[in-house]
Amino acid sequence: MSARLRHSVAEVPRNMANYFQYLPPQDVYCINRSLPACHRHATAFAFGISQQLRRFSG
């Protein structure tokens, strides 16, 4: 695993339920609705989720 990838994974909270809990409501709304104005945020969030899932799946 590359150092860059390890760094990306480390930035994602281990417990994803906690991640949703601490997101501001408008961020949750943006992610759910995929609003264009929130595209960058939602893309970063999706990348974090994908890295976390990859970590769990080995």
N, C-alpha and C positions, 0 to 999 in steps of 0.2 A: 504494500500500500504506500502510495507516495506521501510525502510530508504535506503537500498541499491538500490532498484529499483528507488526510487525517485531521488537518486543521479545520476543514469544512465540516466534517462530522462532529468535531468537538464543539462547534458553535451551536449545534442543534441540541436542545434539552433532551435528556435521556427519556424523560416521561412526557410523551406528546400531549397527554391530557393536561399537564401543567402548562405546556406551551399555549394551548388554547385558553386556559384559565387566565393567563397573564396578558393575553392580547387585548388591546383596547377594542371596545365593541365595533367601532368603525372599521378596524382592520379585519375583524371576523366578517363583517358585512361585505367588505371589498373582496375578500377571498371567495366568499360564497357566490357573489354576483359576478366576479371577474370583470369589474368595471375597468374601462380603458385607463382611467386616471390612476388606478391602483395596479396596473399591469406589472410594473417592475417589482412592486412589493410581493404580489401574488406569485410571480415567477421565482423570486428568491425563496419564498416560503415553500413552494412546490419542490424546488431543488433541495432544500433542507430535508423535507419529508422523504424524498427519494434516496438521499444519502443515509438517512436513519434506517429506512427499510433495507437498504443494501447491507448495512452493518448487521442488522438482526438476522438476515437471511444467509449471512456468511459469504 
